[in-house]
Amino acid sequence: MIHFTALLPTARSSQEKARIHVVYALLGTVVFMPLQLFVMEAFFLAALVLAARYVWCYDLPDRTRPILFVPAAAFAVVALLSLAGSPRLFLGLAFYAFTVLQYFLLFCLLQQFVRGEAERKLLVYGLLLSTALVALYGFYQYAHMLTLREEEWVDNSAFPLLRRRMYSTLYNPNLLSAYLLMVMSAAGALVIRWWGRWKQAAPFALLLAALTLCLVLTYSRGAWISACALIFFFGLVWDKRLWLSFLVIPLVLAFHHGGVTRRLLSIFSQSAADTSVSMRMDMWLAALQMTADHPLLGIGWGAFKYVYPVYNELIQEAGITIFHAHNMYLNILAETGLLGFTAYFWFYFGVVWYAIRFLHRYSGPPFDRALVMAVAGAMLAVAVSGFSDYDLFSTQISLTLWLFAGLLTNTYEEYRKNQKKSLRNNSQ
């Protein structure tokens, strides 16, 4: 069972109390991240104010430069510079403040103020608790949903059986699926951590089962493929027998409600009947053309929706707003150019590299190893889904991803420092 009270940090000095107040504000940020954006922003602002007060009174908790700080800071700077080419500079600055700047600050706060396994566990369990509420609301919503806004989320001419897609508190099925993938990685890693001790593993196993069902009911094709990649990864780093779970795929495909088989196979179709596939192709070609026209710094962070009509006359005439390129790699490339693309994916896949390095280099407590495994799995799953969508456009999704990155950095740095301290003591 999860006992949150046992995880709550205590303090003996005023300085330690000040640090813990930041951790509590970060906990509120994490809990409300998928539930309510405005409440989350209030907690995050509180964390920033408390952190600034701490630095003013006591200096930085940790003056060393963490791993991956350079690419994270480089991307934040390049994304800001890219706004020089944006057709909507002031709107771009506002969007930058609530996205990239916020992601970077969250990453720094996690590295500076979170201490020890117990505090990392508190944040992860807070995330799992809020995700359980997301799942419960999603089931309620799906059961009472008479029909769907078909024009937004499904092409009824291509999928006549599909009437409902779960979106819960994320307001979009594809965004929900991306969020579920990341949290499923955490829940799955904790099931592995407690493998063979079913009383402790049961809450995480139940949550994982619920989230898996939610993922199916989003009918997000890219997310289904990403879930297979997630299973492959856990089988690779833990037990290859996990790959036997792929044998249930034919049973899932036999699930007829909503035409799961037809929707999955449509990934490989370029038929004019499936407008979502054909529209994605147009967006990808436009993103490549934007990059060719603005190779260094791109068109400006968040500017795709303003610039895309220039590259697609049909969209321009119809007055339709396309917010992103439906491809993570091409969208970041188009908006921030080669410089932003390099910095971002240096940071992104750097997280994966350090996570795998941690698993090979350090033994550590089982929870920390499970956390690192979860981070690597989450990043890889989103990397796969990123080929067909750009879910990181959502502030909630990106904050969750940067939360995982910050927790990985926090864990890695702690073990690296402990190792150096141990070597120094042994040499003396």
N, C-alpha and C positions, 0 to 999 in steps of 0.2 A: 504493500500500500504506500501511497504518497503522503508523507507527513510534512506539510509546508511549515508548520510552526518550528519543527526541528531544524529547518534550513535558514530561518530568519537570522541574519547576522546581529551580533551584539557588539557593543563598544564600551571601552573603559575610559577613553580620553575624548576630549572635545574635538580633536582633529579626526579621530576615527569615527565619531558620530557624524561629522560633516561628510566624510566619505560615504558612509552607509546611507545617508540621506539621498545621495546621488544614485546609489544602487536601487533604493526603493522607487525613486522616480523612473529609473530605467525599467524596473519591473512593471510599473503602471503602463509605460510605453509599450512594452512587449505584450502585455495582456490585452490592451485595447487595439493593438495593431490591426488585427483582422476584423474587429467588432465595430468600432466607431472611430473614424478618422479624426474628427474634431477633438474628441476626448483624448485620443492618442497624442495629438499635437500639443494639447495642454500639458500632459505629463512630460513630453519631450522638452518643451520650453522650460518647465520646472527643473528638469535635469540639467539643462544648460545654465540656468541661473544659479543653481546650487553648485555646479561645477566651477563657474566663474567666481563665486564667493569663496570656494575652497582654494582655488589658485591664488586669489587675492590675499587670503589669510595665511596660507601655508606653502605656496609654490606647487608645482606639479607633483603628483604622487610618484610618477616614474619619469625620470628625465632621459632615459635611453630611447633611441629611435626603434620602434618595433619593426618586425619584418613586414614587408609589403606596404609600408608607409609611403615610400617613394612613388610607386606606381599609382597608389590611391590619390596622393596629393597631386601628382602630375595630371591625372585625369580630371580632377576638380579644377585645376588651372586651365587646361586645354578646353574643357567644356565652357568655362567662362569666356575665354578668348574667342571661341567659335561664335559667340553671340554678336561679334562685330559684323558678321555677314548675315545676321538674321533680319528678315523683313519686318519683324515686330520686336524691336529691341527691349522695350520696357516690359512687355508681356513675357519675353524670354528670360529677362532677369528675375521676374517674380517666379516663373516656373523653375528656374535654376535654384533659387533659394529654397523652395519647398521640395526639391528633389536631390540633385547632386550635392549641394552644400549640406543638406540634412543627412544624407547617407554618409558623407565623409565625417561629419561631426559625431554621428552615432558610432562609427568605427573607432574614432579616437577616444570617446567616452568609455567604451567597453574595454579598450586596452589600458586606459589609465586608472580606472576606478574599480573595476571588478577584481576581487582577490579570492583565489582558492576554489577548490572543487565545489564547496557548498553553495557559493554565490552563483557559479555557473549553472549548477543544478537548479537553483531557485528560478533563474531566468528561463531555462529550458522547460521546467515543469509548468511555469506560468504560461508559456506558449502552448503547451499541450492542453492545458485546461481551457484556454480560450478557444482552441481549435475544436475541442469537444463541443463547445457551445455553438460554434459555426456549423458543425455536422448536425447537431440536433435541430437547429433552426432550418438547415437545408432539407432535412427529411420532412419536417412539418410543412415547409414551403412546397416541396415537390408533391406531397400528398394532397395538398389543397389547391394546387395550381390547375385550373381548368384548361388553360391553353397558354401558349407562349407568344411573345411578340415575334412572330415568325419572320417578319421582314428584317429583324435585326440579327437573329442568331441561327437561323436555319433556312435553307432553301427547300420549300415544300414541294416544288416540282421535282427535285432530285431525291428528297427523303419524305415521301408522303406519310409514312408511319410515325415520324418524329413530331411530337406535339409538346413535349416538355423537356427542358434541360435545367438541371440544378445550377443555381448561381449563389444562393445563400446571401451572406453579408458582403460579398465581393462584387455583386451587381452585374456580373458577366461570367458565363460558364467557363470560358477559357482562362480568365484570371483566377477563378476558384480552383481550377485544375492545377495551375502552376503552384498556387499556395499549398494545395493538398500534397503535391509531389514532395515539396521540401519537408513538410511536417511528417509525411509518411516515412521519409528517410530517418528522421529522428525517432519516431515510434518503433520502426523496424530495428534500428540499432539498439534500442533499449530492450526489446524482446530478446535479441541476441545476447545482450549483456546478462539478462536473467535466465538464459536458456537452461532448462532442467530444474528451475525453481519456480514452479508455475504459479504459486501464490503471489510472488512478487511480479512475475511477468504478465499476469492476467490483465491488469488495467491497460497496459500498453498493447497487448494483443487484441483486446476488445476495441481499443481506439483505432488500431491499424486496420482491423476488419471493417469498422464503420467508415473510415476514410477511403478505403478501397472501393466500397460500394458507392460512396459519394463521387469518386473519380469516374466510375462507370457511368453514373447518371448525369455527369456533365456532358457526355457524348463528345468530348474533345479528342479528336483523332491523334493529334500530336502528343497529347498527354498520355494516351494509351501506349504509344511507342516508347515514350520516356519512362513509363512504369516498367516496361520490359527491360530497358537499359538499367534501371535501378536494381531490378532483381539480378540481372547479370553481374553488376558490380558487387553486390553483397555475396553472391555465390563465389565470386573471384577472391574476395578478401576474407571470407569466413568459411563457407562450406559449399563445395560445388554441387552437393545434393540438392541445394536450393533451386537449381536449374530445373529440377523435375517439376516444379510448379508451372513451367511452361506447358505442361501436358493438359492443364485445365483450360487453355486458350480455346480449343475447339468447343468446349462446353459454353464458354462465354459467347462465342460467335453464334452459337445456336439460340441464344437469347433473342427472341424475335421482336419484342416490344421496342419500337423505335428503329428497327432495322439496323442493329449493331453491325452485322456482317457487311451489309451494303455500305454503311457509313465508313467502316474501316477500310474496305477495299477501294473506296473512292479516293483515298490518299494518292493512289498510283494512277488515277484517271485524270486526263486532261479534257474530258468531255465538256462540251458547252453547257450541258445540263447542270453541272455542278459549278455554280457561279463563284463559290468561295475559292476554288482552286484556280480558276481562270483569272479572278481579280488579284489573287496573290502573285501570279506570274507578272501581271502588269505593274504591280507595286515594286516587285523586285527589279524589274528592268528599269523602272524610273529611278530607284535608289542608286543603281549602278551609274546611270546617266548623271545624277546629282553629284556623285563622287568624282566622275570624270570632269565635271564643270567646276567643282570646288574640292580639289584633291587634298589640300593640306589641313584645313580647319573645318571643312564641311559647310553646310548651309546654316548651321546654328543649332544649338541644343534645343530640342522641342519644336523645331521649325518645320518638320515634315508636313504637318497638316496645312501650313500656309503655302508651301512651295509645290506640293504634289500636283495641284490643279494645273500648274504651268506645264507639267510634263504629261498630263492626261486631259485632253480637250473634252472628252465625254464627261468626266467628273466635274470639270469646270462648268460645262453647260447645264448639268443636272443640279448643281449647287450642293453636292454631297461633300461632307467633311470626312476625310480619311486621316485618322490620328497618327498612324505609324505604318511602317512597311511590312508588318506581319513577318518579320525576320529579324531576330536580335542582332545578328552580325551586320547585315546590310543597313539596318536602321542606324546603329551606332556609327558605322562607317560613313553614311550619308550626312549625318548631323554633326559629327565632330572630326571628320576627315581621317587621314592616315595616322595623324598624331594621337587623336583621341582613341581611335581603334586600337592602336598599339598599347597605349597606357592602360586602357580598360581591360583588355584581355591578358596583358601581363599580370595585372592584379587578379583577375578572375581565375585564370588557370594556375596562377601562383598559389592561390588558396588550395587548389586541388593537389598541387605538387607538395606543398608543405604538410598537408594532411596525410598523404601517403608516406612521406618521409617520417612523420611522427609515428605512424603505425609500425614502421620498420625499425625506428631508432629508440623509442621509449616504451617501457612497459606500463608504468603508471597505474592508478586506480582504474577499475573496470568502467566507471562512468565516463571518465575523461577519454578513454579509448573509444567508447561508444559514441561520445559527442563528436570526436574527430572523424570517425567513420560516417556519422550522419552528415556532417558538413560536406565531406567529399562526395557522398551519394547525392545530396541535394544539388550541389553545383553541377555535377555531371548530368543529372536528370534535366535541369533547366537548360543546360548546354544543348541537349538533344532536342527538347521542345522548341528551343530558340531557332531552329531551322525552319519552322513552320509558323511561328508567331513571335511577338515581341511583348511578352507579359510583363517585362520589367518596366514598361511604360507606366504601370501602376505604381504609385508611391508605396502602397502597402506591400506589394510583392517585392519591390526593390529593397525596402527597409528590412524585410524578413531575410533577404539574401545577404545584405550587409551585416545584419545581426549575426548570421552564421559565420560570416568571414571574421567579424570582430571576436567572436567566441573562440574561433580557431587560433587566431593570433594571440589572444590572451592566454590560452592553454599552452601553446607552443613556447611563448616567451617565458612563462613560468617554469616550464621544465628545462629550458635551456639555461636559465639563471641558476636553478637548483643544481644542474649538472656541473656548471662552472664552479659553483661554491663547493661542491663535493670534491672536485679535482684539486682545488686550492687547499682544502683541508687535508686531503690525502698527501699532497706534496709537502705539507708542513710536518 
